[in-house]
């Protein structure tokens, strides 16, 4: 092989190396832009999702007032235990607010790191809690059987324990599954209450009991939450 051909071969090798380097850079840029686009798309999707969440959860305020109105119907032991459940809900409402703030603050800069799944889970658990507290607040002087079913089920699952008792049993780690179990076991009860409320509304549109309509928790209590929090 003569010198000229060797020079040509070296030139081809160098050209190949340069092309390979350029392709590598181009591929890196493409991947970077693809990742940026993916993050932007996630941010947009998160923004759409977050618009569906109330900025804070304050449904316990409505039920707190109802408990005060019906205070005379409870014995002291019942009322104190129910207040523990109210305090548990209030803590979850604070947690919900913290998660919501974190999500709305960081969904643009860190769409992959925001706790949107935790926010959704917290909302679901609050919905469960609101439904249970609704029965405890409204049915003490109404459907007493339903009241006692809910009260007993909550007591059986430890929802009325003191904070030290809950901590000793690592209760808070199990709260989600406990609420799921309570709601599943009382599914028929809530269906019955909803049907009863519909029948009452059919009998007289002019007679609006406070409890009628309280069982559509997401549209009522969360609606109140969204309205008050926007003021």
VENGIMO-V815898 format. One record per run of one state. SS is the DSSP state (alpha for helix, beta for strand, coil for the rest). FROM is the first residue (numbers start at 1). TO is the last residue. Records with the same first field share a line. If there is no record, write none. Layout:
BEGIN
SS = FROM-TO / FROM-TO
END
This chain:
BEGIN
coil = 1-2 / 51-58 / 70-70 / 74-75 / 107-115 / 142-143 / 157-162 / 169-170 / 186-186 / 204-216 / 230-231
alpha = 3-50 / 59-69 / 71-73 / 76-106 / 116-141 / 144-156 / 163-168 / 171-185 / 187-203 / 217-229
END
